[in-house]
Amino acid sequence: MNSSHTSAVLDTAELGAEETSPKPKKPEEKTWPYIHAPDALSARSVSVPRRGLRRELKIFLTNPNAIVGLLFLATVIVTALIAPLIYPGDPLEMVARPFLWPGQNAAYPLGTDSMGRDVLAGIVHGARISLTVGVVATLIGLTIGIAVGAFAGYFGGIIDDILVKLIEIFQTLPNFVLLVVLVAIAQPSVTTVTSAIGIITWPLVARLTRAEFRAIREKDYVLAARSLGYGHARIVFQEILPNALPPIIVTSSVMVAGAILMEAALSFMGLGDPNRVSWGSMIGSGRDVIRTAWYLTALPGLAIVFTVISLNLISDGLNDALNPRFSEERR
């Protein structure tokens, strides 16, 4: 057998081996199931489903203390709204004989004061002033505090240092002393008292907002929003602020109660609006005859006490519903 025949046999054997040996299979290409998903940059955040507040609302409505506080506060609010319908006249007008005790005259269920003014009319109209001062002053404090705290907590650095120093300056001053000075410099009025209370209450909100922003700004969803190129305004108002609101909401209810007490203290000292009746001014006008007509200070004082207690009960209910630690325990 010559060499050419041998090489032909080997070639034939190798070709047969190649034909009989199994061919290696190509790996299957994996298809990405989200190949048709919208671009993250073009997708709007409003299209992303957010968890509702049903569970938090259910926790709040199952809290008996919060329900009691909410019912009493709703009663005070409704009374304040319909005050002009119940007593359309001026509550500071002298309408009867002075020092009528409660129940002595059916036309004046809670009696009259030393100048013959209807006590019930004063309490009803006083609710309007006290609630207005409490709510508006709280809104002023929240607006300033959230703005300062958001800037300090989000940007950090030298902006944080400057704003923290500003907060510390306001916190080193006694709040009520500063309030008295501000009202005494300007003419005492509802607007002046409301603005002054809002100015002295914002540092608390600023510190709380700053702490929340510093904790949230390093979260994964905030970092993802930055990597997608979102601006500071969108990150602050759509990503961080909604998640920082629960403790601020709880604090705001306490601030309303504190503002009502501050307004009552100013009116008691004679620094309230002399043309408007409030619970504090009624207590202040009745302190001179507290031994002989104690009801003149007790009745508006009870209105303040129960209103403040109702706000504190609502604050506790909101804390139980919005606090993540308490919410996890109820799951």
N, C-alpha and C positions, 0 to 999 in steps of 0.2 A: 504494500500500500504506500503510495507516494505521498508527499507532504501536501500537495494540493487537495487530494481527496480527504486527508485527515482534517484540514482546516475547514472544508465544506461541511464535514460531519459535525464539527464543533459549532459552527455557525448555526446549523440546523437545530442542534440540541439547545443552544442558548435561546434561539427564537421560540422554540416550544416551551421552554421554561418561562419565558416572559409572558407567553400567551396563557399558560396555566396558572401562574401566580396571581393572587387577587390584587387588584389595583387599590392603592390607598384612597379612601373617601375624603373628599374635601370637607373641611369643617363648615357646618351650617352657619349661615350669617344670621346673627341675632338682630331682630328688628326692634327699635325703640318704640314702646307703646305710646309715648307722648310726642311722637313726631309731628302731630297735627296740633299741638298745644299752642295757644297764642303767645306771641313774644312778650316776655316779662316787662319790657320797657313800655310796650304799648298797652298792656293790660292796666285798667284802672283799678284803684284800690276799692272803689265802691262795689265792684263786681265780685269781690272776694267775700264769701259768706262769713258774717261775724256772729259770735255767740250772743244770743239775746240776754236780757236781764230778767227772764222769767224766774229763774231759780232764786236770784237775789230778792226779787219782789215777793216771791212766795215765803222766803225766810223772814222778810220784814213784816209781812201781813200775818204771820203766825206767831209773832212776838206780842204777847198781851200788853206789856208795858208800852211798846211803841204804838199800839193801837189806841191805848188810853190817851197818850200824849198827842197823837194825831187828831183824835176826836175833839179834845179840848182846844187845841190850836185852831182847828177848823171852825169851832164855835166862836172863838175870839175874832177870827178873820171875817166870818159872816156878819158878826155883830158890828165890826168896824165898817164894813161895806154898806150896811143898811142904816148906819147911825143917822144920816141926814133924813131918812124916811121916818125913823122912830121919833127923833127929836129934831125937827127942822129948824128950831130957833137957835140962838146963840147960847151955848152951855154956860157962859159966864154971866148971863143975864139973871138978875134977881127976880124970882118968880113967886116967892112965898115968905112966910115968917121964918126968921132964922132959928136954927137949932131944933128943927123937927126931927124926932128920932125915927129910925126905920120902923115902919108899920103904924106910925101914929096917924098918917094921912094917906089914904089910898091913892091919891093923885101923885104922891111922891114916895114910892115904895121904900127907898133907901134914905129918906129924910132930906134935910137941907143943911147947908153949912152955916158958918157964922154970918155970912152976908145974904142968906136966903136963896142960894143957888141950889139947883137940883143935883144931888149927889149922883144919882143914876145916870143923868144926862152927861155929867162930867166923866164918869167911868166909861160910858159908851163912846163918847167923842175922844176921850183920852187914849182909847185903844188904837184909834187911827194914827195919832201922833207917835205913840210908842212903837207900833209895828212898822210905820213908815221909816222912822229913824233907824230902827234895828235892821231892816232889810236893805235900805239904801246905803247905810254906813258899811254894812257887810260887803255889798257889791263893790263899793269903792276900795275897801281893804283888799278884797280878792283880786280886783283888777291890777292894783299896784303891786301886790305881793306876788302874784303869778308871773307878771311881766319881769320883775326883778329876779325872782328865783329861777325862772326859766333861762334867762340870759346867763346868770351865774353858773347854774348847773350844767347847761349844755356846752357853752364855749370854754369854761374853765380858764386857767391861766391868769393873766393880769386882769381880765374882766372880772373873773371870780373874786380875786383879791380886793379889787376896788369896791365891788358891790357888797362883799361880806363886811368890809370896814364900815360902809354906810349903814348896813343893818345893825351892826354892833353899836354905832353911835346912837341910833334911835332906841335901842334896847337898854342902853345905860341910863337913859332919862326915865324917871318915874312916869308911868303912863297917865295917871290921873292928874298929876301936877301939870304935865304938859298939856293935857286936855283943858284944864282950868285956865292956863295961860293963853292958849289959842282962842278960847271963847271970850275971855276977858278983853283981849286985844281988839277983836272984832265985835260988832254989835250982836248981842244975843238974839238968835233967831233959829228956826228949825233948820234952815240951810247951813248956818254956821255950825250948829251943834252936830249935824249929820256929817259934814265935811271933816270936822275936827276929830270925830270918833273914827272915821275911816282912815285918817292920816296916822293915827297912833296904833291902829290894829294891823297894818299891813306887814310889819316885820315878822310876825309869827307865821303868816302864810308864806312869806318869802323864804324863810328857813326850811319850812316843810317842803315847798316846791323844789328848792335847790337840792335837798336830800333825795327826793324822788327822781329828779332828772339825772343826778349823778349815778344813781343805781340803775336806771333804765337805759342810759345812753350807750352802755356796753353790751346790751342784750343782742342776741343773734339777729333778730328781725330789724333792729336799728342798723346794725352793721351791714345787713343785706341791702337795706334801703340806700345806704351810702354808696355801696358798691355799684348799685344800679344807676347812680348819678342823680338821685333826687336832691332837690335843694334843701337848704336849712329850714325854710318856712314849712315845707311839706313834712319833713321829718319831725319838727317840733309839734305842729298842730294835728297831724294825722297819725303819727306813730308813738310819740312819747306822751304828749299831754293826755290823751284819752286813758292811758294806762296809769297816769299819775293822779287822776281825778278822785278815785274813791276816798283816800284819806283827806283830801281837800274838802270834799263834800261833807264828810263827818265833822271836820273842824268848822265849817261855815255855820252849821246849826248852833254850835256853841258860841260862835261869834255874834250871832243874832241875839242870843240871850245876854251876852256881855254888853252889847250895845244898848239894849233896853235898860239894863241896870245903870250904865253910865249916864244915860239921858235922865233917868229918874234921880240919880245923885246930883246932877247939875241943876235940875229943876228944883230939887229940895233945897239947894243952896241959893236959889234965886237967880241962877244963870241961864234959865231956860227962856223960851219965847214968852214974853208977858201977854201976848195977844192970843195965845193958844193954851188950851187946857190939856194937861197930861197927868198921868198917874203920879209922877214925881212932884209936880206942882201942887196937886191936891194933898199929898202927904205934907208938903212944906207949909201949906196954908193952914193945916189942921194941927200942927205940932204945938201951937200956943194954947190950945184948948184940949190937949190930949187927956187931961185929968177929968174933965167934965163931959167931953164929947169925943170919946176914944174911937167911935165908929168912923169919924172923918179921916183918920189915918189908917185904921184897920182895913176898911173896905178896899181902897185903892192898893194898899199893901198886899192884900190877899190876891188881887188881880195880877200884880207883878209876880208874886211867888208862884202861883199856879201856871202862869205863862212860861216862866223860866223853867219850872219843873217839866212842863210838857215838852219844851225844846230839848232839855237834857235827855228825856226818855226817847225822843225821836233820834237824838244823836247816838244813844246806846244801841237802838234798833238798827240804825244805818251801819254802825260799826260791826255789829254781828252779821249783817247781810253782806257787806262789802269787804270785810277783812278776809284775806285769803286763808289765814290760819283757821279761823272759825268756820269758814265755808268747807274746808277740807274735813274738819271734824264731823260735819253734818252729812257727809256723803255716805 
